């Protein structure tokens, strides 16, 4: 799956036909995360995902690992994102966070669309914003927020064992989990504790209608709560390559 103009047109067409579910913020806080589609480049730098022999133009998703020194959820996996500032739209907030966290500055024309809002248990209504970032070959992680940046091939989220649904402590809800690389598969998984699972964005459920968390033990994306397979099907319907999965908790 190549990150080219054909794929961009396909994504835009799917998003244009996708009926987005918006939620009222009410007493909660508004947040946004960026699902940045980039070239695979030098690879994911994650065990179990082979590095390409040279720069790859395969479609990939930007995933970060939070700086270990952060007081909240240090060392966990995340999508760029955070709170929406007063006067900002979700799209503007997602672009701002991309610039602040990984040094990627993009204009409004890079935004392809959005997916379903998600109300997290941590008190956020999170909007996933799909962004076309292209080659993105000059990323500069902000050391105060980001320890490392990873380019996860979209194909990795289409593997046969993904997504996985696990029981949760909430009756009637399941945890939607996306294995990445050698971590997170049924044979190798090491579940995060409740305290280490953190809500984020429906990013991959919102490209995945999940509010995901990052397990600090591996590159498996762990949503704190998920709406299950129906939500996953909605995400797949929105993107030709979807199953994009990894989310970031609003700070």
C-alpha positions in Angstrom: 0.0 0.0 0.0 1.8 3.1 -1.3 1.3 6.6 0.1 0.5 8.3 -3.2 -2.2 10.5 -4.8 -4.4 7.5 -5.5 -4.5 6.5 -1.9 -5.1 10.1 -0.8 -8.1 10.4 -3.2 -9.4 7.0 -1.8 -9.2 8.2 1.8 -10.8 11.5 1.0 -13.7 9.8 -0.8 -14.3 7.4 2.0 -14.2 10.1 4.6 -16.6 12.3 2.5 -19.1 9.4 2.5 -18.6 8.6 6.2 -21.3 9.9 8.6 -19.3 11.2 11.6 -20.8 10.8 15.0 -20.3 14.0 17.0 -20.7 14.2 20.8 -21.6 17.2 22.9 -18.7 18.2 25.1 -20.9 19.4 28.0 -18.9 19.4 31.3 -16.1 17.3 29.7 -13.0 18.7 28.0 -12.5 18.7 24.2 -9.4 17.1 22.8 -8.1 16.0 19.4 -5.5 13.4 18.1 -3.8 13.3 14.8 -3.8 10.2 12.6 -0.9 11.3 10.4 -0.5 9.2 7.2 3.2 9.3 6.3 5.7 7.3 4.3 7.2 4.3 6.1 10.6 5.8 5.5 13.4 4.0 7.4 10.9 1.8 9.2 9.0 1.5 12.5 12.0 0.8 14.7 9.9 -1.8 16.6 10.7 -5.4 17.1 8.9 -7.7 14.7 8.5 -5.1 11.9 11.3 -5.5 9.4 13.1 -2.3 8.4 13.0 -1.6 4.6 16.3 -1.8 2.7 16.0 1.8 1.7 13.5 4.6 2.2 10.0 3.2 1.7 7.0 5.1 0.4 4.6 2.5 1.9 1.7 4.1 3.8 2.4 4.3 7.6 0.9 5.9 10.7 2.9 8.1 13.1 3.1 6.7 16.6 5.1 8.2 19.4 6.4 7.1 22.7 6.0 9.6 25.5 9.0 10.9 27.3 9.8 8.8 30.4 10.1 11.9 32.6 6.5 13.1 32.1 4.4 13.1 35.2 1.5 11.5 33.5 1.8 8.2 31.5 5.5 8.6 30.9 7.0 6.0 28.5 3.7 5.0 27.0 2.7 4.8 23.3 0.6 7.6 21.9 -0.7 9.4 18.8 0.1 13.2 18.7 -2.7 15.1 20.3 -4.0 16.9 23.3 -6.5 19.4 24.6 -8.3 21.7 22.2 -7.4 25.3 23.2 -10.1 28.0 23.4 -11.0 29.2 19.9 -9.5 26.2 18.2 -11.2 23.6 16.0 -10.2 19.9 16.4 -8.4 20.1 13.1 -6.3 23.1 14.3 -5.5 21.4 17.6 -4.3 18.2 15.8 -2.0 20.2 13.5 -0.7 22.3 16.4 0.1 19.1 18.4 1.9 17.5 15.5 4.1 20.6 15.2 4.7 20.8 19.0 5.4 17.1 19.5 7.3 16.0 16.4 8.2 19.2 14.6 5.8 18.5 11.7 4.3 21.7 10.4 1.4 21.2 8.0 -1.3 23.5 6.6 -5.1 23.2 6.8 -5.1 21.5 3.3 -3.3 18.5 4.9 -6.5 17.6 6.9 -8.5 14.9 5.1 -11.3 14.6 7.5 -12.3 13.3 11.0 -13.7 10.1 12.5 -16.2 9.6 15.4 -15.9 11.5 18.6 -15.2 9.4 21.7 -16.1 10.3 25.3 -13.4 8.9 27.6 -13.7 7.9 31.2 -11.0 10.4 31.9 -13.4 13.3 31.1 -12.5 14.1 27.4 -14.5 14.2 24.2 -11.8 13.3 21.7 -11.9 13.9 17.9 -9.6 11.9 15.7 -8.3 14.0 12.7 -6.9 12.3 9.6 -3.9 14.1 8.3 -1.9 13.6 5.1 1.7 14.2 6.1 3.5 12.8 3.1 7.2 12.0 3.3 7.7 13.8 6.6 11.5 13.1 6.5 12.6 15.9 8.9 10.8 15.0 12.2 12.2 16.5 15.3 10.7 15.0 18.5 10.2 17.5 21.3 12.3 15.9 24.1 10.1 17.3 26.8 7.1 15.3 25.5 8.4 12.6 23.1 11.1 10.0 23.5 10.8 8.5 20.1 8.8 8.6 16.9 7.7 5.4 15.0 6.3 4.9 11.5 4.0 1.9 11.7 3.0 0.5 8.3 -0.7 0.6 7.8 -0.4 -3.0 6.6 0.6 -4.0 10.1 -2.9 -3.1 11.4 -4.4 -5.3 8.8 -2.7 -8.5 10.1 -5.0 -11.6 10.6 -4.8 -11.4 14.4 -6.0 -7.8 14.6 -8.1 -6.4 16.1 -8.4 -8.5 19.3 -11.3 -8.2 21.8 -10.6 -8.8 25.5 -13.1 -8.7 28.4 -13.0 -5.6 30.5 -14.1 -4.7 34.0 -17.1 -2.9 32.6 -20.1 -5.0 32.0 -21.2 -5.0 28.3 -17.9 -3.5 27.1 -14.8 -5.1 25.6 -11.2 -3.9 25.2 -10.2 -3.5 21.6 -6.5 -4.2 21.2 -4.3 -3.8 18.2 -1.1 -5.9 18.3 2.0 -4.3 16.7 5.2 -6.0 15.8 6.1 -8.9 18.1 4.1 -7.6 21.0 0.4 -7.8 21.8 -0.4 -11.1 20.0 -2.4 -13.7 21.8 0.7 -15.9 22.5 3.0 -13.0 23.5 0.8 -10.5 25.2 1.4 -9.2 28.7 -1.7 -7.3 29.7 -1.4 -3.8 31.1 -2.8 -3.3 34.5 -5.9 -1.1 34.9 -3.7 1.8 36.0 -1.5 1.6 33.0 -4.3 1.4 30.4 -5.1 4.9 29.4 -7.9 6.4 27.5 -7.1 8.4 24.6 -8.7 8.9 21.4 -10.8 6.9 19.3 -8.1 7.2 17.1 -7.9 3.9 16.0 -11.3 3.6 16.9 -11.5 6.6 16.2 -9.8 5.1 13.5 -11.1 2.6 15.8 -13.8 3.9 18.0 -11.7 3.1 21.0 -10.1 5.2 23.6 -6.8 3.6 23.5 -3.9 3.4 25.8 -0.4 2.5 25.4 1.1 -0.4 27.3 4.6 0.6 28.4 5.7 -3.0 28.1 5.3 -3.2 24.3 4.0 -1.6 21.1 0.6 -3.1 21.5 -2.1 -0.5 21.4 -4.5 -1.0 24.3 -7.7 0.9 24.4 -9.1 1.4 27.8 -12.6 1.0 26.6 -14.0 0.0 23.2 -17.3 -0.3 21.6 -16.4 -3.6 19.9 -16.5 -4.9 16.5 -19.3 -2.7 15.2 -17.1 0.3 15.9 -14.2 -1.3 14.2 -16.3 -1.9 11.1 -17.3 1.8 11.1 -13.6 2.7 11.1 -12.8 0.3 8.3 -15.7 1.8 6.3 -14.2 5.2 6.6 -10.7 4.4 5.3 -9.6 2.2 2.5 -6.5 1.2 4.5 -7.9 1.7 7.9 -7.5 -0.5 10.9 -5.2 2.3 11.8 -4.8 1.9 15.5 -3.1 3.6 18.2 -4.4 6.5 20.2 -3.3 9.1 22.4 -4.8 10.3 25.6 -5.6 14.0 25.9 -3.3 15.5 28.4 
